[in-house]
């Protein structure tokens, strides 16, 4: 299909209305701040309004909500790839991208979509900041952390992890605490709790399914760990924060 006629007409309308696109460099400066993990700079640059965010951007739909959601999808897709380039894992970046695009799809107003864009940018920047910090950790501890996240559904022990990384169990425990600031057991429970929070908030999996998926010995053990970490039960957390449109999650 020849688009020259449409393109020339659109360019004419933009020129006649005085529309000027934001320089590409300005947009990518923000993406680079996210990649660098500069959370404070991203927070300082939050948008005052939908109009403020859309200034210098093209119109992708005549429907204001759909237009904003389309921009959300584009921004999320680019930021995910920029962060992968900066070292964020492929699976984490694209899964996070899926989460925010799905949230955008359930927005009811342009302002809600803008709020999702802002939360998405802060989330990616925070993860990149943590990644930069973790890069100073030794290769043994990085390998240990990767194994923990890849095997949250299994029973994880210091002895098992020591075998995985090829270190003495006592030495690994001391090294892990020195480099991360927490014990291996605490790190595992924190990782399981954070994963459970995401599943409770962004999926309709039942509490029982989540408990089994994260390798807890029983549902009561899951509830106790979650409550100790967050101050509330999994059910209460889901009631407060569940974020998938009109779906009613299982308890």
MARLUMSE-350128 format. One record per residue (C-alpha): residue number from 1; x, y, z. Coordinates in steps of 0.1 Angstrom, whole numbers. Layout:
// residues N
[atom NUM, [X, Y, Z]];
...
END
This chain:
// residues 251
[atom 1, [0, 0, 0]];
[atom 2, [14, 34, -10]];
[atom 3, [14, 56, 21]];
[atom 4, [30, 87, 5]];
[atom 5, [-3, 105, 0]];
[atom 6, [-13, 99, 37]];
[atom 7, [22, 108, 49]];
[atom 8, [23, 141, 30]];
[atom 9, [-11, 151, 41]];
[atom 10, [-3, 143, 78]];
[atom 11, [30, 162, 76]];
[atom 12, [11, 192, 61]];
[atom 13, [-15, 191, 89]];
[atom 14, [13, 190, 115]];
[atom 15, [31, 219, 100]];
[atom 16, [-2, 239, 97]];
[atom 17, [-11, 233, 133]];
[atom 18, [24, 241, 146]];
[atom 19, [30, 206, 159]];
[atom 20, [66, 198, 167]];
[atom 21, [78, 164, 177]];
[atom 22, [100, 161, 208]];
[atom 23, [136, 155, 198]];
[atom 24, [144, 118, 198]];
[atom 25, [174, 125, 221]];
[atom 26, [151, 139, 248]];
[atom 27, [131, 107, 249]];
[atom 28, [161, 84, 250]];
[atom 29, [177, 105, 277]];
[atom 30, [149, 94, 300]];
[atom 31, [153, 58, 288]];
[atom 32, [190, 60, 296]];
[atom 33, [182, 73, 331]];
[atom 34, [160, 42, 336]];
[atom 35, [187, 19, 323]];
[atom 36, [212, 36, 347]];
[atom 37, [188, 30, 377]];
[atom 38, [185, 67, 385]];
[atom 39, [152, 63, 404]];
[atom 40, [153, 98, 419]];
[atom 41, [157, 115, 385]];
[atom 42, [127, 95, 371]];
[atom 43, [106, 105, 401]];
[atom 44, [115, 141, 397]];
[atom 45, [105, 140, 360]];
[atom 46, [70, 126, 365]];
[atom 47, [44, 141, 343]];
[atom 48, [19, 166, 356]];
[atom 49, [-9, 155, 333]];
[atom 50, [-18, 135, 303]];
[atom 51, [-13, 166, 281]];
[atom 52, [21, 171, 296]];
[atom 53, [31, 135, 287]];
[atom 54, [17, 136, 252]];
[atom 55, [33, 169, 243]];
[atom 56, [54, 164, 212]];
[atom 57, [41, 128, 207]];
[atom 58, [19, 117, 177]];
[atom 59, [-17, 109, 178]];
[atom 60, [-21, 71, 176]];
[atom 61, [-59, 70, 180]];
[atom 62, [-87, 95, 180]];
[atom 63, [-100, 79, 212]];
[atom 64, [-81, 95, 241]];
[atom 65, [-79, 64, 262]];
[atom 66, [-68, 41, 234]];
[atom 67, [-42, 67, 223]];
[atom 68, [-27, 68, 258]];
[atom 69, [-27, 30, 261]];
[atom 70, [-9, 27, 227]];
[atom 71, [18, 51, 240]];
[atom 72, [20, 30, 271]];
[atom 73, [26, -1, 251]];
[atom 74, [53, 16, 230]];
[atom 75, [71, 30, 260]];
[atom 76, [70, -3, 279]];
[atom 77, [83, -22, 250]];
[atom 78, [112, 2, 244]];
[atom 79, [121, 4, 281]];
[atom 80, [121, -34, 285]];
[atom 81, [146, -37, 256]];
[atom 82, [168, -8, 269]];
[atom 83, [170, -25, 303]];
[atom 84, [179, -59, 287]];
[atom 85, [207, -41, 270]];
[atom 86, [217, -27, 304]];
[atom 87, [219, -62, 319]];
[atom 88, [183, -70, 331]];
[atom 89, [174, -106, 324]];
[atom 90, [154, -113, 293]];
[atom 91, [127, -132, 311]];
[atom 92, [123, -106, 339]];
[atom 93, [122, -76, 315]];
[atom 94, [96, -91, 291]];
[atom 95, [75, -106, 318]];
[atom 96, [74, -72, 336]];
[atom 97, [65, -56, 302]];
[atom 98, [36, -81, 298]];
[atom 99, [24, -72, 333]];
[atom 100, [23, -35, 326]];
[atom 101, [8, -38, 292]];
[atom 102, [-20, -60, 306]];
[atom 103, [-26, -34, 333]];
[atom 104, [-28, -7, 306]];
[atom 105, [-53, -27, 287]];
[atom 106, [-76, -26, 318]];
[atom 107, [-74, 12, 323]];
[atom 108, [-106, 31, 322]];
[atom 109, [-92, 66, 318]];
[atom 110, [-62, 82, 301]];
[atom 111, [-50, 94, 336]];
[atom 112, [-50, 58, 348]];
[atom 113, [-29, 48, 318]];
[atom 114, [-5, 76, 327]];
[atom 115, [-2, 64, 362]];
[atom 116, [7, 29, 349]];
[atom 117, [34, 45, 327]];
[atom 118, [49, 63, 356]];
[atom 119, [48, 32, 379]];
[atom 120, [63, 11, 351]];
[atom 121, [92, 35, 346]];
[atom 122, [99, 37, 384]];
[atom 123, [97, -1, 386]];
[atom 124, [122, -7, 358]];
[atom 125, [146, 20, 372]];
[atom 126, [144, 5, 407]];
[atom 127, [153, -30, 393]];
[atom 128, [182, -15, 373]];
[atom 129, [194, 2, 404]];
[atom 130, [194, -30, 423]];
[atom 131, [211, -48, 394]];
[atom 132, [239, -23, 394]];
[atom 133, [243, -28, 431]];
[atom 134, [243, -65, 428]];
[atom 135, [270, -64, 401]];
[atom 136, [296, -58, 428]];
[atom 137, [287, -92, 443]];
[atom 138, [311, -121, 437]];
[atom 139, [305, -147, 410]];
[atom 140, [297, -174, 436]];
[atom 141, [270, -153, 453]];
[atom 142, [255, -143, 419]];
[atom 143, [253, -179, 409]];
[atom 144, [237, -187, 443]];
[atom 145, [211, -160, 439]];
[atom 146, [203, -171, 403]];
[atom 147, [198, -206, 414]];
[atom 148, [175, -195, 442]];
[atom 149, [152, -176, 418]];
[atom 150, [152, -204, 393]];
[atom 151, [143, -230, 419]];
[atom 152, [119, -212, 443]];
[atom 153, [95, -241, 439]];
[atom 154, [120, -265, 454]];
[atom 155, [133, -271, 489]];
[atom 156, [164, -249, 492]];
[atom 157, [191, -255, 518]];
[atom 158, [225, -241, 525]];
[atom 159, [241, -275, 518]];
[atom 160, [223, -277, 484]];
[atom 161, [234, -242, 474]];
[atom 162, [270, -249, 486]];
[atom 163, [271, -279, 463]];
[atom 164, [258, -258, 434]];
[atom 165, [284, -231, 437]];
[atom 166, [312, -254, 449]];
[atom 167, [319, -239, 483]];
[atom 168, [319, -251, 519]];
[atom 169, [285, -246, 534]];
[atom 170, [298, -226, 564]];
[atom 171, [319, -204, 542]];
[atom 172, [291, -198, 517]];
[atom 173, [268, -188, 546]];
[atom 174, [293, -162, 559]];
[atom 175, [301, -149, 524]];
[atom 176, [264, -146, 515]];
[atom 177, [256, -126, 546]];
[atom 178, [286, -104, 541]];
[atom 179, [278, -95, 505]];
[atom 180, [240, -93, 506]];
[atom 181, [234, -82, 542]];
[atom 182, [210, -111, 550]];
[atom 183, [213, -148, 556]];
[atom 184, [206, -173, 529]];
[atom 185, [174, -184, 547]];
[atom 186, [161, -148, 549]];
[atom 187, [170, -141, 513]];
[atom 188, [150, -172, 502]];
[atom 189, [120, -162, 522]];
[atom 190, [122, -127, 509]];
[atom 191, [124, -139, 473]];
[atom 192, [94, -162, 478]];
[atom 193, [74, -134, 495]];
[atom 194, [81, -109, 467]];
[atom 195, [71, -135, 441]];
[atom 196, [39, -144, 460]];
[atom 197, [30, -107, 462]];
[atom 198, [33, -104, 424]];
[atom 199, [12, -135, 419]];
[atom 200, [-15, -124, 444]];
[atom 201, [-16, -90, 427]];
[atom 202, [-13, -98, 390]];
[atom 203, [-27, -133, 386]];
[atom 204, [-59, -152, 396]];
[atom 205, [-40, -183, 409]];
[atom 206, [-55, -195, 442]];
[atom 207, [-36, -191, 474]];
[atom 208, [-31, -229, 475]];
[atom 209, [-16, -229, 440]];
[atom 210, [8, -201, 449]];
[atom 211, [18, -219, 481]];
[atom 212, [26, -251, 461]];
[atom 213, [43, -233, 433]];
[atom 214, [67, -216, 458]];
[atom 215, [76, -249, 475]];
[atom 216, [60, -243, 509]];
[atom 217, [54, -274, 530]];
[atom 218, [18, -263, 537]];
[atom 219, [-6, -235, 532]];
[atom 220, [-3, -225, 568]];
[atom 221, [35, -222, 565]];
[atom 222, [30, -200, 535]];
[atom 223, [5, -178, 554]];
[atom 224, [29, -175, 584]];
[atom 225, [59, -165, 562]];
[atom 226, [38, -140, 542]];
[atom 227, [23, -124, 573]];
[atom 228, [56, -121, 591]];
[atom 229, [71, -103, 560]];
[atom 230, [41, -81, 551]];
[atom 231, [20, -77, 582]];
[atom 232, [-10, -92, 565]];
[atom 233, [-23, -125, 553]];
[atom 234, [-21, -134, 516]];
[atom 235, [-59, -131, 513]];
[atom 236, [-59, -96, 528]];
[atom 237, [-30, -85, 505]];
[atom 238, [-49, -97, 474]];
[atom 239, [-81, -80, 485]];
[atom 240, [-62, -47, 488]];
[atom 241, [-40, -49, 457]];
[atom 242, [-55, -72, 431]];
[atom 243, [-51, -55, 397]];
[atom 244, [-65, -75, 368]];
[atom 245, [-96, -57, 355]];
[atom 246, [-129, -73, 366]];
[atom 247, [-116, -108, 372]];
[atom 248, [-125, -122, 406]];
[atom 249, [-95, -142, 418]];
[atom 250, [-97, -175, 437]];
[atom 251, [-91, -172, 474]];
END
